[in-house]
Amino acid sequence: MRKHFALGLGLAAIAVAGAAMAAIGPTGPGQIYTYYDDTGAVVGQSSIHCNGTPESWGKFTKNYGVGYYLCDPEP
């Protein structure tokens, strides 16, 4: 029973890692976090550019949305 559980847990970890790599894109993360106040107005934003450099402005709140974009390889 423990062997089956360990095997299932290992396969689940591989699936999660594969999904995370697919979301990252070909050359880098490309992520955008948009932060909202309680009324839904945008109060801040944070991003990770394709080359890995971070950029942010405004206020960070517990209400946020995450977006991803594909990073094209450099020519």
MODA-V994607 format. One line per field, one symbol per residue. burial: # if it has 9 or more other ideal C-beta (glycine too) atoms within 8 Angstrom, else .. A space follows every 50 residues. Layout:
# MODA-V994607
burial=???
This chain:
# MODA-V994607
burial=........................#..##########.....######## .....#.#..#..#...#..#....
